[in-house]
């Protein structure tokens, strides 16, 4: 029901987030775009990692081109999957809360006991990680993701959408793996490049 925290497609999605991020670190942008597009088979939020393309060491034209390919590819995958599953092509299929109104959805989002626990764990952990000395582009991606996920969950009105914050865990883990919380300093190996 609505109190399910993880669905079967959430774990593959987290793997895709991790793989996409590793490709970005290694500057393998073509593979990154392919993984982003294929990753939307599991969950649409994978598409947000295309934001990292604008922090890659290539020309702005190539960055925009790769982002456009990812965007079009993700929309195509989403429309195709929704057609085969729902028998209608749609970008949005879980919109039970659109009739609630934004303020009503916001109060439900903040004060529902399930959402509160998710906000304090998933979103709270992500927000705490944003204040640690991790790469600026990753911080911006996390902020963008938290904002878009929160707005989507408010408008959607369904409790389980808060699980989307879990997609940030691989990025947080990769960025914090060499961070010594006791001294608040980085180890010798910051990040693979």
C-alpha positions in Angstrom: 0.0 0.0 0.0 1.0 3.6 0.5 3.3 2.8 3.3 5.7 0.7 1.2 9.1 2.4 1.2 10.9 0.6 -1.6 9.4 -0.8 -4.7 11.0 -3.5 -6.9 12.3 -0.9 -9.4 13.8 1.3 -6.7 17.0 -0.7 -6.2 17.8 -1.0 -10.0 17.2 2.8 -10.1 19.8 3.4 -7.4 22.2 1.2 -9.2 21.6 3.2 -12.4 22.2 6.5 -10.5 25.5 5.1 -9.2 26.6 3.8 -12.6 25.7 7.1 -14.3 27.6 9.1 -11.7 30.7 6.9 -12.1 30.5 7.4 -15.9 30.4 11.1 -15.3 33.4 11.0 -13.0 35.3 9.1 -15.7 34.2 11.6 -18.3 32.5 8.8 -20.4 29.6 11.0 -21.4 28.2 8.9 -24.2 27.8 5.9 -22.0 26.3 8.2 -19.3 23.6 9.4 -21.7 22.8 5.8 -22.7 22.5 4.7 -19.1 20.3 7.7 -18.2 17.9 6.8 -21.0 17.8 3.1 -20.2 17.5 3.9 -16.5 14.2 5.6 -17.1 12.8 2.1 -17.7 13.1 1.7 -13.9 12.2 5.2 -12.7 11.9 8.6 -14.3 14.0 10.4 -11.7 17.1 9.0 -13.3 16.7 11.6 -16.0 17.7 14.3 -13.5 21.3 13.2 -13.7 21.5 14.8 -17.1 22.0 18.0 -15.1 25.6 16.8 -14.4 26.4 17.0 -18.2 26.6 20.7 -17.8 29.6 20.2 -15.4 31.5 18.0 -17.8 34.8 19.1 -19.3 33.5 19.6 -22.9 32.1 22.4 -25.0 28.8 24.0 -24.1 27.5 22.8 -27.5 28.3 19.2 -26.8 26.9 19.5 -23.2 23.6 20.9 -24.6 23.5 18.3 -27.4 24.1 15.4 -24.9 21.4 16.8 -22.6 18.9 17.1 -25.4 19.6 13.5 -26.5 19.1 12.4 -22.9 15.9 14.5 -22.6 14.3 13.2 -25.8 15.4 9.6 -25.1 13.9 9.7 -21.6 10.6 11.1 -22.9 10.5 8.4 -25.6 11.2 5.6 -23.1 8.6 7.1 -20.7 5.9 7.4 -23.4 6.6 3.9 -24.7 6.6 2.2 -21.3 3.4 4.0 -20.2 1.7 3.0 -23.5 2.5 -0.7 -22.9 1.7 -0.7 -19.2 -1.3 1.7 -19.1 -2.4 1.5 -22.7 -2.1 5.2 -23.0 1.1 7.3 -23.6 1.4 9.7 -20.7 4.2 11.5 -18.8 2.3 11.5 -15.6 0.3 8.5 -14.3 0.2 8.8 -10.5 -1.5 12.2 -10.1 -4.0 11.4 -7.4 -3.2 14.6 -5.5 -3.6 17.2 -8.2 -7.1 17.8 -7.1 -6.0 18.5 -3.5 -4.5 21.9 -4.3 -0.9 22.9 -3.5 -1.5 24.2 0.1 -3.5 21.1 1.1 -0.9 18.9 -0.5 1.9 20.8 1.2 0.3 20.3 4.7 -0.3 16.7 4.0 3.3 16.3 2.8 4.8 17.9 5.9 2.5 16.6 8.6 1.6 13.1 7.5 3.5 10.8 9.9 4.9 8.6 7.1 6.1 11.7 5.1 7.6 13.3 8.2 9.8 10.2 8.9 10.9 10.2 5.2 11.6 13.9 5.3 13.8 13.5 8.4 15.7 10.5 7.0 16.0 10.6 3.2 15.6 14.3 2.6 17.3 15.3 5.9 20.3 13.1 5.2 20.6 14.6 1.7 20.4 18.1 3.0 23.0 17.4 5.7 25.3 16.0 3.0 24.9 19.2 1.0 26.6 21.1 3.7 29.7 18.8 3.7 32.6 19.6 1.4 31.5 17.6 -1.6 31.8 18.7 -5.3 29.7 21.8 -6.0 28.0 20.2 -9.1 26.9 17.3 -6.9 25.5 19.7 -4.3 23.6 21.5 -7.1 22.2 18.2 -8.4 21.1 17.2 -4.9 19.4 20.6 -4.3 17.7 20.4 -7.6 16.6 16.8 -6.9 15.3 17.6 -3.4 13.3 20.6 -4.7 11.8 18.8 -7.7 11.1 15.6 -5.7 9.4 17.6 -3.0 7.2 19.6 -5.4 6.3 16.4 -7.2 5.4 14.7 -4.0 3.3 17.7 -2.8 1.4 17.8 -6.1 1.0 14.1 -6.3 -0.4 13.7 -2.8 0.7 10.1 -2.4 2.8 9.2 0.6 5.1 6.7 -1.0 6.6 9.3 -3.4 8.9 10.4 -0.6 11.0 7.3 -1.3 12.5 9.1 -4.3 15.0 10.7 -1.9 16.7 7.3 -1.7 18.1 7.9 -5.2 20.6 10.3 -3.7 22.1 7.7 -1.4 24.6 6.3 -3.9 25.9 9.8 -4.7 26.2 10.6 -1.0 28.0 7.4 -0.4 30.5 7.8 -3.3 31.2 11.4 -2.2 31.6 10.6 1.5 33.5 7.3 1.3 36.9 9.1 2.0 35.5 11.7 4.4 36.5 11.2 8.0 33.6 12.4 10.2 35.8 12.4 13.3 38.2 15.0 11.9 35.9 16.5 9.2 38.7 16.1 6.7 39.1 14.2 3.5 41.3 11.1 3.2 44.1 10.8 0.6 41.8 9.6 -2.2 39.1 12.3 -2.7 37.3 11.1 -5.8 38.3 9.0 -8.9 38.6 11.2 -11.9 
